Amino acid sequence: MSYKGYIGSIEVCEEENCLYGKVLALPHDTMITYEGETVEELRNDFHGVVDDYIAMCEAEGIEPRKSYSGTLNVRISPEAHSKIAMLSKQAGISINAFIRNAVDRQIAAML
């Protein structure tokens, strides 16, 4: 889910028969969660907690942090760029998909 530049997860709790989630990619000291019994209730609660977070930041005079967009620029050497282009073509995928897969594998290896 997304709202006002914030991205939220959607999880299911079978034990409590509800949906829940959290606003993603905020600083580690900021946890914003929400829940609902239906998708509509979940969405409404998500919107409400985001609005509350923005209002709290404004009241305290601080800049609200937003979720990461998932887009970033990475500078690499022309040689690495060439090798990535060649390998991605051989794999039949785009350069973006190749890099995304490599990053995902690295993250999984570190967790």
C-alpha positions as CSV (number, residue, x, y, z in Angstrom):
1,M,0.0,0.0,0.0
2,S,1.1,3.6,-0.5
3,Y,-0.2,6.9,0.7
4,K,1.4,10.4,0.6
5,G,4.8,8.9,-0.3
6,Y,4.7,6.3,2.5
7,I,4.8,2.5,1.8
8,G,3.0,0.0,4.0
9,S,3.2,-3.7,4.4
10,I,0.2,-6.0,4.5
11,E,0.3,-9.1,6.8
12,V,-2.3,-11.6,7.9
13,C,-2.7,-12.8,11.5
14,E,-4.7,-16.0,11.3
15,E,-4.8,-16.4,15.1
16,E,-6.6,-13.0,15.6
17,N,-8.3,-13.1,12.2
18,C,-7.1,-9.7,11.2
19,L,-4.8,-7.8,8.8
20,Y,-1.9,-5.7,10.0
21,G,1.2,-3.9,8.7
22,K,3.8,-1.3,9.3
23,V,5.1,1.7,7.5
24,L,8.2,0.6,5.7
25,A,11.7,2.1,5.5
26,L,11.4,4.6,8.3
27,P,14.4,5.2,10.7
28,H,15.0,2.4,13.1
29,D,13.7,4.4,16.1
30,T,10.3,5.0,14.4
31,M,7.8,2.2,14.2
32,I,4.3,2.9,12.8
33,T,1.8,0.0,12.7
34,Y,-1.8,-0.3,11.8
35,E,-4.5,-3.0,11.5
36,G,-8.0,-3.9,10.4
37,E,-10.3,-6.7,9.9
38,T,-10.9,-5.9,6.2
39,V,-8.7,-4.4,3.5
40,E,-10.7,-1.2,3.7
41,E,-10.2,-1.0,7.5
42,L,-6.5,-1.7,7.1
43,R,-6.2,1.0,4.4
44,N,-8.1,3.6,6.5
45,D,-6.0,2.8,9.6
46,F,-2.8,3.1,7.4
47,H,-3.9,6.5,6.1
48,G,-4.8,7.6,9.7
49,V,-1.4,6.7,11.2
50,V,0.5,8.4,8.3
51,D,-1.6,11.5,8.8
52,D,-1.0,11.4,12.6
53,Y,2.8,10.9,12.0
54,I,2.9,13.9,9.7
55,A,0.9,16.0,12.1
56,M,3.1,15.0,15.0
57,C,6.2,16.0,13.0
58,E,4.7,19.3,12.1
59,A,3.8,20.0,15.8
60,E,7.3,19.2,16.9
61,G,8.9,21.2,14.1
62,I,10.7,18.2,12.6
63,E,10.9,17.0,9.0
64,P,8.8,13.8,8.5
65,R,10.8,10.9,7.1
66,K,9.3,9.1,4.1
67,S,9.6,5.5,2.9
68,Y,12.4,4.9,0.4
69,S,11.1,5.0,-3.2
70,G,13.1,2.0,-4.4
71,T,15.0,4.1,-6.9
72,L,18.6,5.1,-6.6
73,N,21.6,6.0,-8.8
74,V,24.7,3.9,-8.5
75,R,28.0,5.0,-10.0
76,I,30.2,2.2,-11.2
77,S,33.2,2.0,-13.5
78,P,32.7,1.8,-17.3
79,E,34.3,-1.7,-17.2
80,A,31.9,-3.0,-14.6
81,H,29.0,-1.4,-16.5
82,S,30.1,-3.2,-19.7
83,K,30.4,-6.6,-17.9
84,I,27.0,-6.2,-16.3
85,A,25.5,-5.4,-19.7
86,M,27.1,-8.5,-21.2
87,L,26.0,-10.8,-18.4
88,S,22.5,-9.4,-18.3
89,K,22.1,-9.9,-22.0
90,Q,23.4,-13.5,-21.7
91,A,20.9,-14.1,-18.9
92,G,18.1,-12.6,-21.0
93,I,17.2,-9.9,-18.5
94,S,17.6,-6.2,-18.2
95,I,20.5,-4.5,-16.5
96,N,18.2,-3.3,-13.8
97,A,16.9,-6.9,-13.2
98,F,20.5,-8.2,-13.1
99,I,21.6,-5.6,-10.5
100,R,18.4,-6.1,-8.5
101,N,19.0,-9.8,-8.4
102,A,22.7,-9.3,-7.4
103,V,21.7,-6.9,-4.6
104,D,18.9,-9.3,-3.4
105,R,21.4,-12.2,-3.2
106,Q,23.9,-10.1,-1.3
107,I,21.3,-9.0,1.2
108,A,20.1,-12.5,1.7
109,A,23.7,-13.7,2.3
110,M,24.2,-11.1,4.9
111,L,21.0,-11.7,6.9
